[in-house]
């Protein structure tokens, strides 16, 4: 870089975030993203992002490690920094940022930006006239007089000279690449062994023994490699990445739209549900008020009836006591009839002062059940009901034969139905039900029971007695016996299973065997020992060969019992 260019770069002001200079928008390709100023000695990092050389030198080190390889590089640690643009880990050459490749395209942008923003330029040769042209080889701005002289000189006559106005209008500037070791010398050759562009002096001295070719001879081969990577591999990947990114953006927008719509649905649901809950709350309070008025009216009526009964009983007692204490025998006898009728009527009245008979409703049966389903209100399911029913132990009923009789070893069942004072079945469960089955003679013989709450006011009870006999069954709700408890349960012994065959006759079931016998009293002529159809003693229907019973689903009675009831006095059982 020439001294004039270094001076120009040193004097560049810092640009704001919008890249503006003297009120004119600045080309972002001419601005360093680190210092926000026009590039000064721009260098290309391995990630292909460009920064000023001194900006790269000020980057915070990411890692430092020892280098392997040449002895000259052993004392120089390997330095890695993070790119400010892409956050990639990039290695800095041992020589520092100066060892990175210079971004000549950025220098072109900086110079073009200088032409556009700094106004008229002076002539770099005479320093007097205003510059109108620029020599792209010598990199100098020329006035009209110097431009003509530049073209007349034999050494510079072939240089490409462009008018500054044309350069500004094109928006693109092609500047020659000068050698960093030989100022003013343009890089025109390429050293193939070193894979490095060089100037003529470099090729004659430092690369004297190397094969150096003009850049125009090798540009196609090296440019094609870059072009192939871009066209064949990276451009399709770029398109795929763009498509994928677009899909992600579309999905993100769709996600946000779906979330917003769902949030609106949630808010609408919450508002509707809150409205339904509020309406249900008002309904519960209204129901509670109705119960209060109803129970209050009942108490008022009960109070009035009790007051009337009290007044009647007090009047009768006072009259009778005054009659007995103050009346003569004749007076008592003359008033005896009407007095006895009245006193008898009062004594037989249903309004007995016994607390067990007259139990005023104190509201203890009213309760709120927050978890009970209350149906649907305004399209929303709600919970919470006012319960005003109380279990009346005198109205509870028990259904099922398993409460009166059972069978040893077989499971018995019965159902307890809890009812209120009106005899209606409770609509909910949750009552504390206790069932106990105890042998009446063997107090230590108890039967394990199972109670299942059906959640509808009914409770299923099951038990399995292990012994026959008479049992006492206690059925309690809220630690109090229901009406009829304790009950008497008769458990019969286990059924004796049949050991024979349920057949029509021993002749058929044995295939005509003469020795086949049967538990029935039937006989056959011809030496047969069992029964046959229509012969003497045949029951006339299918029967068990072990006991002669004609009922298929029956108990096999012992032979001693059969002998006592059999006309023949004895039976023989034969397995067929």
C-alpha positions as CSV (number, residue, x, y, z in Angstrom):
1,X,0.0,0.0,0.0
2,X,1.3,3.4,-0.9
3,X,2.0,6.1,1.6
4,X,-0.7,8.3,0.3
5,X,-3.2,5.5,0.7
6,X,-2.0,4.8,4.2
7,X,-2.5,8.4,5.0
8,X,-6.0,8.4,3.6
9,X,-6.9,5.3,5.6
10,X,-5.5,6.7,8.8
11,X,-7.6,9.8,8.4
12,X,-10.8,7.9,7.9
13,X,-13.5,8.8,10.4
14,X,-15.5,6.2,12.4
15,X,-18.9,5.6,10.8
16,X,-22.2,5.1,12.7
17,X,-24.3,2.0,12.7
18,X,-26.1,3.0,9.5
19,X,-22.7,3.5,7.7
20,X,-23.1,7.2,6.8
21,X,-20.3,9.6,6.0
22,X,-21.0,13.3,5.6
23,X,-24.7,12.6,5.3
24,X,-24.1,10.1,2.4
25,X,-24.8,6.4,2.8
26,X,-21.6,4.4,2.6
27,X,-21.3,1.1,0.8
28,X,-21.2,-1.6,3.6
29,X,-18.7,-3.6,1.6
30,X,-16.1,-0.9,2.2
31,X,-16.7,-0.8,6.0
32,X,-15.0,-3.0,8.6
33,X,-17.6,-4.6,10.9
34,X,-15.2,-4.5,13.8
35,X,-14.2,-0.8,13.9
36,X,-17.1,0.5,11.8
37,X,-14.7,2.5,9.6
38,X,-13.5,2.2,6.0
39,X,-11.1,-0.7,5.7
40,X,-7.4,-0.1,6.6
41,X,-5.2,-2.8,5.2
42,X,-8.1,-5.4,5.0
43,X,-7.1,-9.0,5.6
44,X,-9.2,-12.1,4.9
45,X,-9.6,-14.6,7.7
46,X,-9.8,-18.4,6.9
47,X,-13.6,-18.1,7.3
48,X,-13.6,-15.6,4.4
49,X,-14.7,-12.6,6.5
50,X,-12.6,-9.4,6.1
51,X,-11.4,-7.1,8.8
52,X,-8.7,-4.5,9.2
53,X,-5.3,-5.9,10.1
54,X,-5.1,-4.0,13.3
55,X,-8.7,-5.0,14.2
56,X,-7.6,-8.7,13.8
57,X,-4.6,-8.1,16.0
58,X,-6.9,-6.8,18.8
59,X,-9.2,-9.8,18.8
60,X,-9.3,-11.8,22.1
61,X,-7.3,-15.0,21.9
62,X,-9.5,-18.2,22.0
63,X,-6.7,-20.7,22.5
64,X,-2.9,-20.8,22.4
65,X,-0.9,-24.0,21.8
66,X,2.6,-25.0,20.8
67,X,3.2,-25.6,17.1
68,X,4.8,-28.7,15.6
69,X,6.8,-29.0,12.5
70,X,9.6,-26.6,11.5
71,X,12.2,-25.6,14.1
72,X,11.7,-22.0,13.1
73,X,8.1,-22.2,14.1
74,X,8.5,-24.1,17.3
75,X,9.0,-21.0,19.4
76,X,5.9,-19.4,17.9
77,X,2.6,-20.6,19.6
78,X,-0.4,-21.4,17.5
79,X,-3.0,-18.7,18.0
80,X,-6.7,-19.2,17.5
81,X,-9.3,-16.4,17.6
82,X,-13.1,-16.2,17.1
83,X,-14.4,-14.4,14.0
84,X,-16.6,-11.5,15.1
85,X,-19.0,-12.2,12.3
86,X,-19.6,-16.0,12.3
87,X,-18.0,-17.0,15.7
88,X,-15.8,-19.6,13.9
89,X,-12.5,-20.6,15.4
90,X,-9.8,-19.4,12.9
91,X,-6.0,-19.8,13.1
92,X,-3.7,-16.8,12.8
93,X,-0.4,-17.4,10.8
94,X,2.9,-17.3,12.9
95,X,3.7,-14.0,11.3
96,X,0.5,-12.5,12.7
97,X,-2.3,-10.7,10.8
98,X,0.2,-9.5,8.2
99,X,0.5,-13.1,7.1
100,X,-3.2,-13.2,6.0
101,X,-4.2,-12.6,2.4
102,X,-5.1,-9.0,1.6
103,X,-8.7,-8.3,0.4
104,X,-8.1,-6.3,-2.8
105,X,-11.8,-6.3,-3.5
106,X,-12.3,-4.4,-0.3
107,X,-9.6,-1.9,-1.3
108,X,-11.4,-1.3,-4.5
109,X,-14.6,-0.6,-2.6
110,X,-12.8,1.8,-0.3
111,X,-11.3,3.7,-3.2
112,X,-14.6,3.8,-5.0
113,X,-16.3,5.0,-1.9
114,X,-13.6,7.7,-1.5
115,X,-14.3,8.9,-5.1
116,X,-18.0,9.1,-4.3
117,X,-18.0,10.7,-0.9
118,X,-14.9,13.0,-0.8
119,X,-15.8,15.1,-3.8
120,X,-13.1,16.6,-6.2
121,X,-9.7,15.1,-5.9
122,X,-6.3,16.8,-6.6
123,X,-3.8,15.6,-9.2
124,X,-1.3,13.3,-7.6
125,X,1.5,14.4,-10.1
126,X,1.4,18.2,-10.3
127,X,-0.7,18.8,-7.2
128,X,-2.4,21.8,-8.8
129,X,-5.3,20.9,-11.1
130,X,-8.4,18.9,-10.2
131,X,-8.1,15.2,-11.0
132,X,-10.3,14.0,-13.9
133,X,-8.7,10.6,-14.7
134,X,-7.0,7.7,-12.9
135,X,-4.2,5.4,-14.1
136,X,-5.2,1.9,-13.1
137,X,-1.6,0.7,-13.4
138,X,0.2,3.5,-11.5
139,X,-2.8,4.0,-9.1
140,X,-2.5,7.8,-9.4
141,X,-5.2,10.5,-10.0
142,X,-4.4,12.7,-13.0
143,X,-5.5,16.2,-14.1
144,X,-6.2,16.7,-17.8
145,X,-2.6,18.1,-18.6
146,X,-0.8,15.3,-16.6
147,X,-3.1,12.7,-18.2
148,X,-2.0,13.8,-21.7
149,X,1.6,13.7,-20.6
150,X,1.2,10.3,-19.1
151,X,-0.1,8.9,-22.4
152,X,2.8,10.6,-24.4
153,X,5.5,8.9,-22.3
154,X,6.7,5.7,-23.8
155,X,6.9,3.9,-20.5
156,X,3.3,4.7,-19.5
157,X,1.6,5.0,-22.9
158,X,0.1,1.5,-22.6
159,X,-1.4,2.0,-19.2
160,X,-5.1,1.9,-18.8
161,X,-6.4,5.4,-17.9
162,X,-10.1,5.7,-16.9
163,X,-12.1,8.9,-16.3
164,X,-13.2,9.3,-12.7
165,X,-16.8,10.1,-13.7
166,X,-16.9,6.8,-15.6
167,X,-15.5,4.9,-12.6
168,X,-18.1,6.4,-10.3
169,X,-21.0,5.6,-12.7
170,X,-19.8,2.0,-13.1
171,X,-19.8,1.4,-9.4
172,X,-17.0,-1.1,-9.8
173,X,-13.2,-0.4,-9.8
174,X,-10.5,-2.7,-11.0
175,X,-7.1,-1.8,-9.4
176,X,-3.8,-3.5,-10.0
177,X,-2.5,-5.8,-7.3
178,X,0.9,-4.5,-6.2
179,X,3.7,-6.6,-4.7
180,X,4.1,-6.2,-0.9
181,X,7.9,-6.6,-1.2
182,X,8.5,-4.3,-4.1
183,X,6.3,-1.2,-3.9
184,X,4.9,-0.1,-7.2
185,X,5.5,-3.4,-8.9
186,X,2.3,-5.1,-10.1
187,X,1.8,-8.8,-9.5
188,X,1.7,-10.4,-13.0
189,X,3.2,-13.9,-12.4
190,X,2.2,-17.0,-10.5
191,X,4.8,-19.3,-8.8
192,X,3.5,-22.8,-9.1
193,X,5.8,-24.5,-6.5
194,X,5.0,-21.8,-3.9
195,X,1.4,-21.5,-5.1
196,X,1.8,-17.7,-4.8
197,X,1.3,-14.7,-7.1
198,X,4.6,-12.7,-7.5
199,X,5.9,-9.7,-9.4
200,X,8.8,-9.7,-12.0
201,X,11.4,-8.8,-9.4
202,X,10.2,-11.6,-7.0
203,X,10.4,-14.1,-9.9
204,X,14.0,-12.9,-10.8
205,X,15.3,-13.1,-7.2
206,X,13.3,-15.0,-4.6
207,X,11.7,-17.4,-7.1
208,X,14.6,-17.6,-9.6
209,X,14.6,-21.4,-9.6
210,X,10.9,-21.8,-9.6
211,X,8.5,-22.2,-12.4
212,X,6.6,-18.9,-12.7
213,X,3.9,-18.4,-15.3
214,X,1.8,-15.4,-16.3
215,X,-1.3,-15.1,-14.3
216,X,-3.4,-15.2,-17.4
217,X,-2.1,-18.7,-18.2
218,X,-3.1,-20.3,-14.9
219,X,-6.2,-18.3,-14.0
220,X,-8.5,-20.6,-15.9
221,X,-7.3,-23.7,-14.0
222,X,-7.4,-22.2,-10.6
223,X,-10.5,-20.2,-11.3
224,X,-12.3,-23.3,-12.6
225,X,-11.6,-25.1,-9.3
226,X,-13.2,-22.3,-7.4
227,X,-16.0,-22.1,-9.9
228,X,-16.6,-25.9,-9.7
229,X,-16.8,-25.9,-6.0
230,X,-19.3,-23.0,-6.1
231,X,-21.4,-24.3,-9.0
232,X,-21.4,-28.0,-8.4
233,X,-21.4,-28.3,-4.6
234,X,-21.9,-25.1,-2.8
235,X,-24.5,-23.4,-4.9
236,X,-27.0,-26.3,-4.7
237,X,-26.3,-26.6,-1.0
238,X,-26.9,-22.8,-0.7
239,X,-30.2,-23.3,-2.5
240,X,-31.1,-26.2,-0.2
241,X,-30.1,-24.2,2.9
242,X,-32.3,-21.2,1.7
243,X,-35.2,-23.6,1.1
244,X,-34.7,-25.2,4.5
245,X,-34.4,-21.8,6.2
246,X,-37.5,-20.6,4.4
247,X,-39.4,-23.7,5.6
248,X,-38.1,-23.1,9.2
249,X,-39.3,-19.5,8.9
250,X,-42.7,-20.6,7.6
251,X,-42.9,-23.2,10.3
252,X,-42.0,-20.6,12.9
253,X,-44.7,-18.3,11.6
254,X,-47.2,-21.2,11.6
255,X,-46.1,-22.2,15.1
256,X,-46.6,-18.7,16.3
257,X,-50.0,-18.4,14.6
258,X,-51.0,-21.8,16.1
259,X,-49.9,-20.8,19.5
260,X,-51.7,-17.4,19.3
261,X,-54.9,-19.1,18.1
262,X,-54.6,-21.7,20.9
263,X,-53.9,-18.9,23.4
264,X,-57.1,-17.2,22.2
265,X,-59.0,-20.4,22.6
266,X,-57.6,-20.8,26.1
267,X,-58.6,-17.3,27.0
268,X,-62.1,-17.8,25.5
269,X,-62.4,-21.1,27.4
270,X,-61.2,-19.5,30.6
271,X,-63.7,-16.7,30.2
272,X,-66.6,-19.1,29.4
273,X,-65.6,-21.5,32.1
274,X,-65.3,-18.6,34.7
275,X,-68.8,-17.5,33.6
276,X,-70.1,-21.1,34.0
277,X,-68.5,-21.4,37.4
278,X,-69.9,-18.1,38.5
279,X,-73.4,-19.1,37.2
280,X,-73.0,-22.5,39.0
281,X,-72.0,-20.7,42.2
282,X,-75.1,-18.5,42.0
283,X,-77.2,-21.6,41.4
284,X,-75.6,-23.3,44.5
285,X,-76.3,-20.3,46.6
286,X,-79.9,-20.1,45.3
287,X,-80.3,-23.8,46.1
288,X,-78.9,-23.2,49.6
289,X,-81.2,-20.4,50.2
290,X,-84.2,-22.5,49.1
291,X,-83.1,-25.2,51.6
292,X,-82.8,-22.6,54.3
293,X,-86.3,-21.3,53.7
294,X,-87.7,-24.8,53.4
295,X,-86.1,-26.0,56.6
296,X,-87.0,-22.7,58.4
297,X,-90.6,-23.1,57.4
298,X,-90.6,-26.7,58.6
299,X,-89.1,-25.6,61.9
300,X,-91.7,-22.8,62.2
301,X,-94.5,-25.3,61.6
302,X,-93.0,-27.8,64.0
303,X,-92.6,-25.0,66.6
304,X,-96.2,-24.0,66.1
305,X,-97.4,-27.6,66.4
306,X,-95.3,-28.1,69.5
307,X,-96.5,-24.9,71.1
308,X,-100.1,-25.9,70.4
309,X,-99.4,-29.4,71.8
310,X,-97.7,-27.8,74.9
311,X,-100.6,-25.5,75.4
312,X,-103.1,-28.4,75.1
313,X,-101.2,-30.7,77.5
314,X,-100.6,-27.8,79.9
315,X,-104.3,-27.0,79.9
316,X,-105.3,-30.6,80.4
317,X,-102.8,-31.2,83.2
318,X,-103.7,-28.0,85.0
319,X,-107.5,-28.8,84.7
320,X,-107.0,-32.3,85.9
321,X,-104.7,-31.3,88.8
322,X,-107.1,-28.6,89.9
323,X,-110.0,-31.0,89.6
324,X,-108.3,-33.6,91.8
325,X,-107.0,-31.1,94.3
326,X,-109.9,-28.8,94.6
327,X,-113.0,-30.8,93.5
328,X,-115.2,-32.9,95.6
329,X,-116.0,-36.5,94.9
330,X,-119.2,-35.6,93.2
331,X,-117.5,-32.9,91.2
332,X,-114.7,-35.2,90.1
333,X,-117.1,-38.0,89.2
334,X,-119.3,-35.6,87.2
335,X,-116.3,-34.3,85.2
336,X,-114.6,-37.7,84.9
337,X,-115.9,-38.6,81.5
338,X,-114.9,-35.5,79.6
339,X,-111.6,-35.2,81.5
340,X,-110.6,-38.8,80.8
341,X,-111.4,-38.5,77.1
342,X,-109.4,-35.3,76.8
343,X,-106.4,-36.7,78.8
344,X,-106.5,-39.9,76.8
345,X,-106.5,-38.0,73.5
346,X,-103.5,-35.9,74.7
347,X,-101.6,-39.0,75.9
348,X,-102.1,-40.7,72.5
349,X,-101.0,-37.7,70.6
350,X,-98.0,-38.1,68.1
351,X,-96.3,-35.1,69.5
352,X,-94.4,-36.9,72.3
353,X,-91.8,-34.7,74.1
354,X,-89.3,-37.6,73.9
355,X,-86.3,-36.3,72.0
356,X,-86.0,-39.5,70.1
357,X,-89.4,-38.9,68.7
358,X,-89.2,-35.2,68.1
359,X,-85.9,-34.4,66.4
360,X,-85.9,-30.8,65.0
361,X,-83.8,-30.4,61.8
362,X,-80.6,-28.4,62.7
363,X,-79.3,-28.4,59.2
364,X,-76.5,-30.9,59.9
365,X,-77.6,-32.9,56.8
366,X,-76.8,-29.9,54.5
367,X,-73.3,-30.1,53.1
368,X,-71.3,-29.0,50.2
369,X,-69.5,-31.7,48.1
370,X,-66.9,-29.9,46.0
371,X,-65.7,-32.9,44.0
372,X,-69.2,-34.2,43.1
373,X,-70.1,-33.9,39.4
374,X,-72.8,-31.3,38.9
375,X,-73.4,-31.8,35.2
376,X,-73.0,-29.2,32.5
377,X,-73.5,-25.5,32.8
378,X,-73.4,-23.3,29.7
379,X,-71.6,-26.1,27.9
380,X,-68.9,-26.6,30.5
381,X,-68.7,-29.5,33.0
382,X,-68.7,-28.3,36.6
383,X,-68.4,-29.9,40.0
384,X,-69.7,-29.1,43.4
385,X,-73.3,-29.9,44.7
386,X,-75.3,-29.1,47.7
387,X,-76.3,-32.3,49.5
388,X,-79.3,-32.0,51.8
389,X,-80.1,-35.7,52.3
390,X,-79.1,-37.6,55.4
391,X,-79.2,-41.4,55.9
392,X,-82.1,-42.5,58.0
393,X,-81.1,-45.8,59.6
394,X,-84.8,-46.8,60.0
395,X,-85.3,-46.5,56.2
396,X,-82.2,-48.4,55.0
397,X,-83.0,-51.7,53.3
398,X,-81.0,-54.9,52.6
399,X,-81.5,-56.9,49.4
400,X,-80.3,-60.4,48.6
401,X,-80.7,-63.9,50.0
402,X,-77.1,-63.9,51.2
403,X,-78.2,-62.2,54.4
404,X,-80.4,-65.0,55.7
405,X,-78.8,-68.2,54.3
406,X,-75.4,-69.3,53.0
407,X,-73.4,-72.3,52.1
408,X,-70.1,-73.4,53.6
409,X,-67.2,-72.5,51.3
410,X,-69.4,-70.6,48.9
411,X,-69.4,-66.8,48.6
412,X,-72.5,-65.1,49.7
413,X,-73.8,-61.6,48.6
414,X,-76.2,-59.0,49.7
415,X,-76.7,-55.3,49.1
416,X,-77.2,-52.5,51.6
417,X,-79.3,-49.6,50.2
418,X,-79.0,-46.3,52.2
419,X,-82.1,-44.2,52.1
420,X,-83.1,-40.8,53.5
421,X,-86.1,-40.0,55.7
422,X,-88.4,-40.0,52.7
423,X,-87.3,-43.5,51.8
424,X,-85.5,-42.3,48.6
425,X,-82.1,-43.9,47.8
426,X,-79.1,-41.7,48.5
427,X,-77.6,-40.5,45.3
428,X,-74.0,-40.7,46.5
429,X,-71.8,-43.0,48.5
430,X,-69.1,-42.2,51.0
431,X,-70.9,-43.5,54.1
432,X,-68.9,-45.4,56.7
433,X,-70.4,-48.9,56.4
434,X,-69.3,-51.7,58.8
435,X,-70.4,-55.3,58.4
436,X,-69.4,-58.1,60.8
437,X,-70.3,-61.8,60.6
438,X,-69.6,-63.8,63.8
439,X,-70.6,-67.4,64.8
440,X,-73.1,-67.3,67.5
441,X,-71.7,-70.3,69.4
442,X,-68.0,-69.9,68.5
443,X,-67.2,-66.3,69.3
444,X,-63.7,-66.6,67.9
445,X,-65.1,-67.7,64.6
446,X,-65.5,-64.7,62.3
447,X,-66.0,-64.4,58.6
448,X,-64.0,-61.9,56.5
449,X,-66.3,-59.5,54.7
450,X,-65.8,-57.1,51.8
451,X,-67.8,-53.9,51.3
452,X,-67.8,-52.2,47.9
453,X,-69.1,-48.6,47.6
454,X,-71.2,-48.4,44.4
455,X,-71.2,-44.5,44.7
456,X,-75.0,-44.4,44.2
457,X,-76.1,-45.0,47.8
458,X,-75.8,-48.8,47.6
459,X,-73.0,-51.0,49.0
460,X,-72.3,-54.5,47.9
461,X,-71.3,-56.9,50.7
462,X,-69.6,-60.3,50.1
463,X,-68.4,-63.0,52.5
464,X,-67.3,-66.6,52.4
465,X,-68.0,-68.7,55.5
466,X,-65.6,-71.5,56.3
467,X,-67.8,-73.4,58.7
468,X,-71.5,-74.2,58.9
469,X,-73.8,-73.0,61.7
470,X,-75.7,-69.9,62.8
471,X,-74.0,-66.6,62.5
472,X,-74.9,-63.1,63.7
473,X,-74.6,-60.3,61.0
474,X,-74.1,-56.8,62.1
475,X,-74.7,-54.0,59.6
476,X,-73.9,-50.6,60.8
477,X,-73.8,-47.1,59.2
478,X,-72.0,-44.4,61.0
479,X,-71.4,-46.8,63.9
480,X,-75.1,-47.4,64.4
481,X,-77.2,-50.5,63.5
482,X,-79.6,-50.2,60.6
483,X,-83.1,-51.4,61.1
484,X,-83.2,-55.2,61.8
485,X,-79.5,-55.5,62.6
486,X,-78.1,-57.8,63.9
487,X,-79.5,-60.4,61.5
488,X,-79.4,-64.2,61.7
489,X,-77.5,-66.0,59.0
490,X,-77.9,-69.8,58.6
491,X,-74.9,-71.4,56.9
492,X,-75.4,-74.9,55.7
493,X,-72.7,-77.4,55.3
494,X,-70.9,-77.9,52.0
495,X,-72.8,-79.9,49.3
496,X,-71.7,-83.5,48.8
497,X,-70.6,-84.0,45.2
498,X,-71.9,-86.9,43.2
499,X,-69.4,-89.7,42.6
500,X,-71.4,-91.5,39.9
501,X,-72.9,-90.8,36.6
502,X,-76.2,-89.1,35.7
503,X,-77.6,-91.7,33.3
504,X,-80.8,-93.2,32.1
505,X,-80.1,-96.7,33.3
506,X,-77.1,-98.9,34.2
507,X,-77.7,-101.2,31.2
508,X,-77.2,-98.4,28.7
509,X,-74.4,-96.6,30.5
510,X,-72.4,-99.7,31.0
511,X,-72.9,-101.1,27.5
512,X,-75.0,-104.1,28.8
513,X,-72.7,-105.2,31.6
514,X,-74.5,-107.6,33.9
515,X,-72.4,-106.6,37.0
516,X,-73.1,-102.9,36.7
517,X,-75.1,-101.6,39.6
518,X,-77.0,-98.4,40.3
519,X,-78.0,-96.4,43.4
520,X,-81.7,-96.6,42.4
521,X,-83.8,-99.6,43.5
522,X,-84.3,-100.8,39.9
523,X,-83.6,-104.4,38.8
524,X,-83.6,-106.4,35.6
525,X,-84.3,-110.1,34.9
526,X,-81.7,-112.4,33.3
527,X,-79.0,-112.0,35.9
528,X,-78.5,-108.2,35.5
529,X,-77.7,-106.5,38.8
530,X,-78.6,-103.0,37.7
531,X,-81.6,-101.1,36.4
532,X,-83.0,-100.9,32.9
533,X,-85.8,-99.0,31.2
534,X,-89.3,-99.9,32.3
535,X,-88.2,-102.6,34.7
536,X,-89.1,-102.9,38.3
537,X,-87.8,-100.1,40.5
538,X,-86.6,-97.9,37.6
539,X,-87.3,-94.2,38.4
540,X,-88.6,-93.6,34.9
541,X,-86.3,-90.7,34.3
542,X,-82.5,-89.9,34.3
543,X,-80.9,-90.3,37.8
544,X,-77.5,-90.5,39.5
545,X,-75.9,-93.9,39.7
546,X,-74.3,-93.1,43.0
547,X,-77.4,-92.2,45.0
548,X,-80.4,-92.6,42.7
549,X,-81.4,-88.9,42.9
550,X,-83.3,-87.7,39.9
551,X,-82.2,-84.1,40.3
552,X,-79.1,-83.3,38.3
553,X,-78.2,-80.2,40.3
554,X,-78.5,-81.8,43.8
555,X,-76.5,-83.0,46.7
556,X,-75.3,-86.6,46.9
557,X,-76.9,-87.9,50.0
558,X,-75.0,-90.4,52.2
559,X,-75.9,-94.1,51.9
560,X,-77.0,-94.1,55.5
561,X,-79.6,-91.5,54.7
562,X,-80.7,-93.3,51.6
563,X,-81.0,-96.6,53.5
564,X,-83.3,-95.0,55.9
565,X,-85.6,-93.7,53.2
566,X,-85.2,-96.5,50.6
567,X,-87.9,-99.1,50.3
568,X,-85.3,-101.7,49.7
569,X,-83.5,-100.8,52.9
570,X,-80.1,-100.9,51.2
571,X,-78.5,-99.4,48.1
572,X,-75.2,-100.2,46.4
573,X,-73.2,-97.7,44.5
574,X,-71.1,-98.8,41.6
575,X,-68.7,-96.6,39.6
576,X,-69.6,-97.2,36.0
